[in-house]
């Protein structure tokens, strides 16, 4: 039993929770507890720690030979046509930022416009811009915040990554060095959170410096079952082992877009019908678990030619972003070049991941639809904390999304089949010209290879309550007191970017709001735009 009294409990030590906990702990009269369902990397074996630290590969099942399933929720996600796949989600201090590719892209102007239209007038692009500026330590952009962002020069990139850039330019995608510049479209280096070959997670930046502070405690291997209420005031969390930990001020959920809604639903916050079906007493009627979004990914892959890939090359260095024909200015399509994905050949054919259905070492391009209009659901299966929720993103449900998927795959096929890429790769696997030019055949192929980018968000939407909101602009859950959500689940619509940095930006604003006891929108807006 962990009986110490706390002012604030932060649930989940991922990309959001690390930021929120660190910001609140800056206030000396707080006593902050950070709970994490997974282990703390301070206690890992050498092999597991190597995977977490090495930024050259992504230490997830289906992406690298070095991975640790103990650090991964490995959730089941529904695909179209009744299929499913297992999707990695970080279960470790640092969360996804400890095991992902580290891509640090900002959301776009168009994203912020959508969020404002949903009743979030304080989340306009100029306001968000200032938060990114103070978070990032980016020498190229001249920022001096805490979290390091670097880019690989073309001269130092691997052979496959250089060929990708050359090929993208050959098919008309312009070169751009700073993909985080406002409105930037083109091909160039991914901004990544690392230092040399070492991955830099949110835990490295925000938690390691405060581990020994008197007002901060981190408790790993502590899964949260639900929030406990006295009438409508949150006062404690119930852990999966039965322990109860009290918070005198607030509980802040940062368990992610899959597990934050599940905790809320088990706690009595959600759809009355869902809660009634599980004999859970309703505390607040909110659309928790609705509006789930993700970036669909369709991998176009091939085998590397001999010597094209060198062991020790970084897998992810270059990418391209541009606006689809349907949404000018949205920067809603993305090609990510990866030099290394490894799926054990013993895996049964039909298993699904970022390599599609292919096995062994493959190379290629992840084709991401970054502004899908399809949304899905997260719903608990039972009241048992060990029973993972149902996750159905409803991929490619709309005609808009299917058109976008065709457009991005056709562009990728053009890139893959140029002379520069064909010097380092074999022919694309299972994809050819006759499929690419035929809408019906391409749609079928896309569904056969469809995967996830692991960018779940939106399931506890920040919006006006009459527009389907679960939380207000400061992350407070409607209808209750002493409870906030501050992770990717509150992002109102899916951003046209990898979600990690946007998640940290939301967490930074809300963490500072809690620390300073002010509403989001009243903070000083500071410096000018670069």
C-alpha positions as semicolon CSV with decimal commas, in nm:
position;residue;x (nm);y (nm);z (nm)
1;X;0,000;0,000;0,000
2;X;0,140;0,338;-0,103
3;X;-0,003;0,569;0,164
4;X;0,179;0,899;0,114
5;X;-0,046;1,201;0,059
6;X;-0,018;1,397;-0,266
7;X;-0,156;1,721;-0,398
8;X;-0,154;1,603;-0,761
9;X;-0,156;1,260;-0,920
10;X;-0,052;1,231;-1,286
11;X;-0,163;0,902;-1,444
12;X;0,074;0,786;-1,717
13;X;0,443;0,870;-1,760
14;X;0,440;0,904;-2,138
15;X;0,510;1,199;-2,365
16;X;0,235;1,400;-2,193
17;X;0,261;1,281;-1,832
18;X;0,634;1,350;-1,804
19;X;0,581;1,711;-1,911
20;X;0,275;1,768;-1,691
21;X;0,434;1,618;-1,379
22;X;0,755;1,816;-1,424
23;X;0,573;2,145;-1,469
24;X;0,349;2,100;-1,164
25;X;0,647;1,994;-0,949
26;X;0,815;2,328;-1,024
27;X;0,573;2,474;-0,772
28;X;0,727;2,412;-0,431
29;X;0,401;2,375;-0,239
30;X;0,292;2,076;-0,450
31;X;0,359;1,708;-0,392
32;X;0,333;1,525;-0,723
33;X;0,293;1,152;-0,783
34;X;0,355;1,020;-1,136
35;X;0,207;0,673;-1,194
36;X;0,321;0,448;-1,480
37;X;0,178;0,106;-1,568
38;X;0,508;-0,009;-1,718
39;X;0,864;-0,027;-1,584
40;X;1,110;0,252;-1,525
41;X;1,405;0,230;-1,763
42;X;1,636;0,288;-1,465
43;X;1,573;-0,078;-1,378
44;X;1,593;-0,236;-1,724
45;X;1,826;-0,511;-1,837
46;X;2,114;-0,405;-2,059
47;X;1,951;-0,545;-2,376
48;X;1,618;-0,370;-2,316
49;X;1,789;-0,047;-2,224
50;X;1,992;-0,062;-2,544
51;X;1,673;-0,074;-2,746
52;X;1,528;0,226;-2,564
53;X;1,845;0,430;-2,600
54;X;1,945;0,353;-2,961
55;X;1,773;0,596;-3,199
56;X;1,894;0,417;-3,511
57;X;1,613;0,162;-3,500
58;X;1,262;0,160;-3,356
59;X;1,255;-0,100;-3,076
60;X;0,903;-0,230;-3,140
61;X;0,779;-0,570;-3,246
62;X;0,772;-0,588;-3,625
63;X;1,021;-0,305;-3,667
64;X;1,341;-0,430;-3,506
65;X;1,502;-0,752;-3,389
66;X;1,576;-0,573;-3,059
67;X;1,257;-0,510;-2,864
68;X;1,106;-0,596;-2,527
69;X;0,737;-0,688;-2,516
70;X;0,728;-0,585;-2,150
71;X;0,759;-0,223;-2,268
72;X;0,464;-0,245;-2,507
73;X;0,086;-0,262;-2,456
74;X;0,059;-0,431;-2,797
75;X;-0,312;-0,358;-2,828
76;X;-0,555;-0,516;-3,073
77;X;-0,690;-0,265;-3,326
78;X;-0,978;-0,329;-3,564
79;X;-0,913;-0,302;-3,937
80;X;-1,169;-0,283;-4,219
81;X;-1,326;-0,609;-4,340
82;X;-1,326;-0,757;-3,988
83;X;-0,949;-0,797;-3,967
84;X;-0,731;-0,676;-3,682
85;X;-0,368;-0,602;-3,605
86;X;-0,159;-0,559;-3,294
87;X;-0,036;-0,204;-3,255
88;X;0,258;-0,104;-3,033
89;X;0,199;0,154;-2,760
90;X;0,472;0,244;-2,513
91;X;0,434;0,087;-2,167
92;X;0,740;0,235;-1,998
93;X;0,849;0,560;-1,835
94;X;0,868;0,796;-2,133
95;X;0,582;0,613;-2,307
96;X;0,591;0,623;-2,685
97;X;0,880;0,870;-2,681
98;X;1,099;0,593;-2,533
99;X;1,038;0,345;-2,815
100;X;0,922;0,540;-3,123
101;X;1,109;0,699;-3,411
102;X;1,134;1,031;-3,228
103;X;0,987;1,242;-3,510
104;X;0,911;1,591;-3,377
105;X;0,675;1,766;-3,619
106;X;0,456;2,062;-3,531
107;X;0,086;2,079;-3,610
108;X;-0,021;2,309;-3,895
109;X;-0,208;2,637;-3,920
110;X;-0,506;2,449;-4,065
111;X;-0,511;2,216;-3,763
112;X;-0,530;2,508;-3,521
113;X;-0,809;2,666;-3,725
114;X;-1,013;2,348;-3,683
115;X;-0,952;2,349;-3,308
116;X;-1,061;2,710;-3,270
117;X;-1,381;2,636;-3,465
118;X;-1,465;2,369;-3,205
119;X;-1,477;2,632;-2,932
120;X;-1,107;2,646;-2,842
121;X;-1,035;3,014;-2,905
122;X;-0,718;3,002;-2,691
123;X;-0,564;2,728;-2,906
124;X;-0,504;2,945;-3,211
125;X;-0,186;2,890;-3,411
126;X;-0,001;3,197;-3,281
127;X;-0,056;3,083;-2,922
128;X;0,061;2,730;-2,998
129;X;0,361;2,858;-3,185
130;X;0,493;3,020;-2,867
131;X;0,459;2,691;-2,676
132;X;0,660;2,502;-2,937
133;X;0,924;2,774;-2,928
134;X;0,977;2,735;-2,555
135;X;0,971;2,353;-2,563
136;X;1,226;2,294;-2,837
137;X;1,604;2,306;-2,829
138;X;1,649;2,336;-3,204
139;X;1,975;2,493;-3,317
140;X;1,851;2,535;-3,673
141;X;1,546;2,734;-3,560
142;X;1,733;2,919;-3,287
143;X;1,523;2,788;-2,998
144;X;1,673;2,708;-2,659
145;X;1,404;2,507;-2,481
146;X;1,464;2,182;-2,292
147;X;1,386;1,918;-2,557
148;X;1,652;1,857;-2,827
149;X;1,557;1,841;-3,195
150;X;1,811;1,765;-3,467
151;X;1,812;1,698;-3,842
152;X;2,042;1,477;-4,045
153;X;2,227;1,645;-4,329
154;X;2,191;1,473;-4,664
155;X;2,566;1,412;-4,672
156;X;2,545;1,209;-4,348
157;X;2,229;1,017;-4,435
158;X;2,228;0,650;-4,535
159;X;2,229;0,542;-4,899
160;X;1,859;0,458;-4,906
161;X;1,761;0,784;-4,738
162;X;1,965;0,988;-4,989
163;X;1,812;0,799;-5,277
164;X;1,464;0,874;-5,141
165;X;1,529;1,248;-5,140
166;X;1,673;1,239;-5,491
167;X;1,376;1,036;-5,615
168;X;1,119;1,260;-5,449
169;X;1,271;1,562;-5,618
170;X;1,268;1,375;-5,950
171;X;0,888;1,341;-5,925
172;X;0,839;1,710;-5,844
173;X;0,856;1,735;-5,466
174;X;1,073;2,037;-5,376
175;X;1,359;2,015;-5,128
176;X;1,305;2,178;-4,788
177;X;1,534;2,164;-4,487
178;X;1,295;2,274;-4,212
179;X;0,974;2,074;-4,221
180;X;0,863;2,261;-3,908
181;X;0,864;2,598;-4,084
182;X;0,510;2,734;-4,099
183;X;0,337;2,589;-4,405
184;X;0,644;2,397;-4,521
185;X;0,585;2,138;-4,794
186;X;0,855;1,931;-4,958
187;X;1,112;1,660;-4,895
188;X;1,391;1,683;-4,640
189;X;1,524;1,567;-4,306
190;X;1,283;1,468;-4,031
191;X;1,321;1,672;-3,713
192;X;1,404;1,409;-3,452
193;X;1,449;1,403;-3,072
194;X;1,792;1,249;-3,033
195;X;2,153;1,322;-2,951
196;X;2,386;1,140;-3,187
197;X;2,269;0,778;-3,186
198;X;2,084;0,817;-2,855
199;X;1,706;0,858;-2,839
200;X;1,598;1,143;-2,611
201;X;1,259;1,071;-2,458
202;X;1,023;1,296;-2,264
203;X;1,143;1,113;-1,953
204;X;1,507;1,199;-2,027
205;X;1,425;1,566;-2,070
206;X;1,160;1,627;-1,806
207;X;1,181;1,350;-1,542
208;X;1,550;1,267;-1,504
209;X;1,637;1,617;-1,375
210;X;1,369;1,602;-1,101
211;X;1,392;1,242;-0,981
212;X;1,543;1,346;-0,646
213;X;1,318;1,642;-0,574
214;X;1,142;1,634;-0,237
215;X;0,801;1,703;-0,391
216;X;0,811;1,446;-0,673
217;X;0,759;1,069;-0,669
218;X;0,747;0,828;-0,961
219;X;0,579;0,492;-0,912
220;X;0,630;0,248;-1,204
221;X;0,451;-0,085;-1,255
222;X;0,133;0,076;-1,121
223;X;-0,163;0,047;-1,355
224;X;-0,463;0,264;-1,270
225;X;-0,807;0,105;-1,263
226;X;-1,028;0,410;-1,210
227;X;-1,077;0,749;-1,050
228;X;-1,264;0,765;-0,718
229;X;-1,516;1,042;-0,653
230;X;-1,685;1,198;-0,356
231;X;-2,006;1,306;-0,530
232;X;-1,851;1,484;-0,832
233;X;-1,506;1,562;-0,684
234;X;-1,215;1,336;-0,780
235;X;-1,018;1,257;-0,467
236;X;-0,814;0,942;-0,538
237;X;-0,715;0,676;-0,788
238;X;-0,767;0,303;-0,748
239;X;-0,472;0,098;-0,868
240;X;-0,505;-0,240;-1,033
241;X;-0,363;-0,408;-0,722
242;X;-0,638;-0,257;-0,505
243;X;-0,433;0,024;-0,350
244;X;-0,593;0,368;-0,323
245;X;-0,379;0,680;-0,360
246;X;-0,524;1,018;-0,263
247;X;-0,486;1,358;-0,434
248;X;-0,591;1,663;-0,236
249;X;-0,599;1,893;-0,539
250;X;-0,626;1,722;-0,878
251;X;-0,589;1,404;-1,079
252;X;-0,454;1,453;-1,432
253;X;-0,499;1,167;-1,680
254;X;-0,213;1,122;-1,927
255;X;-0,263;0,754;-2,008
256;X;-0,305;0,814;-2,382
257;X;-0,586;0,807;-2,634
258;X;-0,662;0,439;-2,570
259;X;-0,630;0,409;-2,194
260;X;-0,743;0,753;-2,071
261;X;-1,097;0,703;-2,210
262;X;-1,103;0,350;-2,068
263;X;-1,015;0,481;-1,721
264;X;-1,283;0,748;-1,748
265;X;-1,544;0,494;-1,858
266;X;-1,462;0,258;-1,569
267;X;-1,487;0,562;-1,339
268;X;-1,841;0,649;-1,446
269;X;-1,771;0,912;-1,711
270;X;-1,897;0,834;-2,059
271;X;-2,201;0,714;-2,250
272;X;-2,495;0,623;-2,019
273;X;-2,575;0,319;-2,233
274;X;-2,217;0,185;-2,221
275;X;-2,192;0,237;-1,845
276;X;-2,532;0,082;-1,784
277;X;-2,426;-0,225;-1,983
278;X;-2,135;-0,267;-1,742
279;X;-2,331;-0,177;-1,426
280;X;-2,120;0,136;-1,370
281;X;-2,281;0,431;-1,193
282;X;-2,298;0,738;-1,418
283;X;-2,118;1,046;-1,286
284;X;-2,096;1,256;-1,603
285;X;-2,262;1,194;-1,941
286;X;-1,988;1,268;-2,196
287;X;-1,889;1,124;-2,538
288;X;-1,577;0,961;-2,395
289;X;-1,407;0,727;-2,641
290;X;-1,575;0,881;-2,944
291;X;-1,385;1,084;-3,207
292;X;-1,088;0,843;-3,203
293;X;-0,846;0,926;-3,486
294;X;-0,524;0,783;-3,622
295;X;-0,313;0,832;-3,932
296;X;-0,368;0,535;-4,163
297;X;-0,039;0,408;-4,304
298;X;-0,005;0,211;-4,626
299;X;0,349;0,071;-4,661
300;X;0,508;0,042;-5,006
301;X;0,806;-0,187;-4,948
302;X;1,089;-0,367;-5,127
303;X;1,401;-0,565;-5,045
304;X;1,726;-0,369;-5,022
305;X;1,992;-0,448;-5,280
306;X;2,328;-0,575;-5,149
307;X;2,524;-0,309;-4,957
308;X;2,242;-0,053;-4,987
309;X;2,177;-0,079;-4,614
310;X;2,463;-0,083;-4,366
311;X;2,411;-0,210;-4,015
312;X;2,419;0,101;-3,802
313;X;2,236;0,322;-4,052
314;X;1,950;0,521;-3,905
315;X;1,620;0,374;-4,020
316;X;1,428;0,703;-4,025
317;X;1,594;1,019;-4,154
318;X;1,405;1,167;-4,448
319;X;1,041;1,232;-4,535
320;X;0,812;1,434;-4,757
321;X;0,498;1,633;-4,670
322;X;0,255;1,806;-4,901
323;X;-0,112;1,899;-4,943
324;X;-0,353;1,667;-5,119
325;X;-0,559;1,771;-5,416
326;X;-0,865;1,762;-5,190
327;X;-0,725;1,992;-4,918
328;X;-0,485;2,261;-5,042
329;X;-0,285;2,408;-4,754
330;X;-0,359;2,121;-4,515
331;X;-0,016;1,949;-4,555
332;X;-0,215;1,629;-4,515
333;X;-0,008;1,368;-4,702
334;X;0,325;1,227;-4,588
335;X;0,587;0,985;-4,714
336;X;0,828;0,848;-4,455
337;X;1,134;0,663;-4,580
338;X;1,245;0,373;-4,362
339;X;1,566;0,181;-4,423
340;X;1,496;-0,099;-4,178
341;X;1,183;-0,289;-4,082
342;X;1,225;-0,644;-3,962
343;X;0,943;-0,894;-3,925
344;X;1,061;-1,247;-3,835
345;X;1,007;-1,477;-4,135
346;X;0,847;-1,730;-3,898
347;X;0,554;-1,491;-3,851
348;X;0,243;-1,630;-4,016
349;X;0,162;-1,467;-4,347
350;X;-0,123;-1,226;-4,299
351;X;0,017;-1,066;-3,984
352;X;-0,009;-0,691;-4,019
353;X;0,234;-0,415;-3,928
354;X;0,431;-0,127;-4,075
355;X;0,568;-0,375;-4,329
356;X;0,216;-0,455;-4,441
357;X;0,200;-0,835;-4,473
358;X;0,569;-0,872;-4,566
359;X;0,832;-1,044;-4,354
360;X;1,208;-1,029;-4,315
361;X;1,409;-0,711;-4,370
362;X;1,217;-0,471;-4,590
363;X;1,279;-0,112;-4,691
364;X;1,041;0,141;-4,827
365;X;0,796;0,422;-4,774
366;X;0,519;0,465;-4,523
367;X;0,230;0,643;-4,696
368;X;0,037;0,838;-4,433
369;X;-0,306;0,997;-4,467
370;X;-0,256;1,275;-4,214
371;X;-0,600;1,440;-4,209
372;X;-0,844;1,149;-4,221
373;X;-1,212;1,234;-4,185
374;X;-1,302;0,889;-4,052
375;X;-1,329;0,865;-3,675
376;X;-1,378;0,567;-3,450
377;X;-1,433;0,446;-3,094
378;X;-1,257;0,329;-2,779
379;X;-1,488;0,134;-2,547
380;X;-1,424;-0,083;-2,246
381;X;-1,503;-0,455;-2,282
382;X;-1,557;-0,504;-1,910
383;X;-1,481;-0,345;-1,573
384;X;-1,166;-0,555;-1,542
385;X;-0,857;-0,332;-1,563
386;X;-0,664;-0,616;-1,729
387;X;-0,916;-0,639;-2,012
388;X;-0,795;-0,396;-2,281
389;X;-1,060;-0,180;-2,446
390;X;-1,194;-0,227;-2,796
391;X;-1,012;0,007;-3,037
392;X;-1,175;0,072;-3,374
393;X;-1,036;0,375;-3,563
394;X;-1,276;0,309;-3,853
395;X;-0,992;0,346;-4,104
396;X;-1,070;0,471;-4,457
397;X;-1,443;0,475;-4,396
398;X;-1,505;0,792;-4,599
399;X;-1,465;0,857;-4,969
400;X;-1,232;1,147;-4,881
401;X;-0,993;0,913;-4,700
402;X;-0,994;0,652;-4,976
403;X;-0,911;0,919;-5,236
404;X;-0,630;1,051;-5,017
405;X;-0,492;0,699;-4,972
406;X;-0,484;0,644;-5,347
407;X;-0,311;0,977;-5,402
408;X;-0,035;0,918;-5,148
409;X;0,031;0,559;-5,259
410;X;0,053;0,659;-5,625
411;X;0,308;0,927;-5,534
412;X;0,508;0,676;-5,333
413;X;0,506;0,426;-5,620
414;X;0,644;0,694;-5,851
415;X;0,919;0,767;-5,599
416;X;1,001;0,398;-5,544
417;X;1,031;0,324;-5,915
418;X;1,259;0,613;-6,015
419;X;1,613;0,532;-6,118
420;X;1,764;0,663;-5,793
421;X;1,559;0,435;-5,568
422;X;1,593;0,139;-5,801
423;X;1,971;0,159;-5,760
424;X;1,930;0,063;-5,393
425;X;1,602;-0,135;-5,390
426;X;1,448;-0,428;-5,569
427;X;1,106;-0,390;-5,732
428;X;0,817;-0,302;-5,496
429;X;0,667;-0,610;-5,333
430;X;0,311;-0,703;-5,434
431;X;0,250;-0,370;-5,610
432;X;0,280;-0,297;-5,981
433;X;0,171;-0,048;-6,244
434;X;-0,150;-0,231;-6,333
435;X;-0,270;-0,207;-5,974
436;X;-0,161;0,153;-5,929
437;X;-0,356;0,287;-6,227
438;X;-0,682;0,107;-6,143
439;X;-0,889;0,265;-5,862
440;X;-1,070;-0,055;-5,766
441;X;-0,755;-0,269;-5,773
442;X;-0,561;-0,008;-5,577
443;X;-0,835;0,021;-5,314
444;X;-0,824;-0,356;-5,266
445;X;-0,443;-0,354;-5,240
446;X;-0,452;-0,068;-4,989
447;X;-0,695;-0,258;-4,766
448;X;-0,474;-0,567;-4,787
449;X;-0,168;-0,374;-4,662
450;X;-0,328;-0,104;-4,443
451;X;-0,155;-0,042;-4,114
452;X;-0,136;0,223;-3,841
453;X;0,115;0,495;-3,761
454;X;0,032;0,447;-3,390
455;X;-0,085;0,811;-3,368
456;X;-0,409;0,766;-3,173
457;X;-0,574;1,086;-3,056
458;X;-0,905;1,267;-3,006
459;X;-1,094;1,019;-2,786
460;X;-1,146;1,274;-2,503
461;X;-1,194;1,571;-2,732
462;X;-1,120;1,926;-2,621
463;X;-1,417;2,126;-2,747
464;X;-1,720;2,318;-2,634
465;X;-1,953;2,076;-2,459
466;X;-2,225;2,132;-2,718
467;X;-1,974;2,035;-2,989
468;X;-1,895;1,696;-2,843
469;X;-1,630;1,808;-2,597
470;X;-1,510;1,597;-2,305
471;X;-1,271;1,858;-2,164
472;X;-1,253;2,237;-2,165
473;X;-0,962;2,447;-2,290
474;X;-0,765;2,382;-1,971
475;X;-0,821;2,007;-1,987
476;X;-1,087;1,997;-1,715
477;X;-1,339;1,717;-1,756
478;X;-1,692;1,852;-1,790
479;X;-1,937;1,776;-1,511
480;X;-1,683;1,687;-1,241
481;X;-1,422;1,861;-1,029
482;X;-1,055;1,793;-0,963
483;X;-1,001;1,594;-1,282
484;X;-0,824;1,683;-1,607
485;X;-0,697;1,506;-1,916
486;X;-0,380;1,634;-2,080
487;X;-0,264;1,380;-2,337
488;X;-0,319;1,299;-2,706
489;X;-0,679;1,202;-2,634
490;X;-0,779;1,569;-2,597
491;X;-0,640;1,684;-2,935
492;X;-0,965;1,797;-3,099
493;X;-0,893;1,675;-3,453
494;X;-0,602;1,468;-3,572
495;X;-0,305;1,695;-3,654
496;X;-0,133;1,678;-3,992
497;X;0,185;1,559;-3,825
498;X;0,326;1,283;-3,609
499;X;0,147;1,334;-3,279
500;X;0,430;1,320;-3,022
501;X;0,537;1,685;-3,032
502;X;0,177;1,811;-3,053
503;X;0,095;1,596;-2,749
504;X;0,387;1,748;-2,558
505;X;0,269;2,095;-2,658
506;X;-0,080;2,030;-2,516
507;X;0,076;1,886;-2,200
508;X;0,307;2,185;-2,162
509;X;0,021;2,434;-2,175
510;X;-0,200;2,241;-1,937
511;X;0,086;2,155;-1,701
512;X;0,175;2,523;-1,675
513;X;-0,192;2,607;-1,625
514;X;-0,210;2,371;-1,326
515;X;0,123;2,492;-1,187
516;X;0,027;2,859;-1,209
517;X;-0,340;2,809;-1,114
518;X;-0,454;3,002;-1,421
519;X;-0,673;2,907;-1,714
520;X;-0,510;2,831;-2,048
521;X;-0,520;3,151;-2,251
522;X;-0,419;3,386;-1,972
523;X;-0,046;3,311;-1,993
524;X;0,208;3,560;-2,130
525;X;0,249;3,510;-2,504
526;X;0,610;3,631;-2,523
527;X;0,843;3,619;-2,822
528;X;0,788;3,675;-3,194
529;X;0,767;3,409;-3,462
530;X;1,082;3,288;-3,640
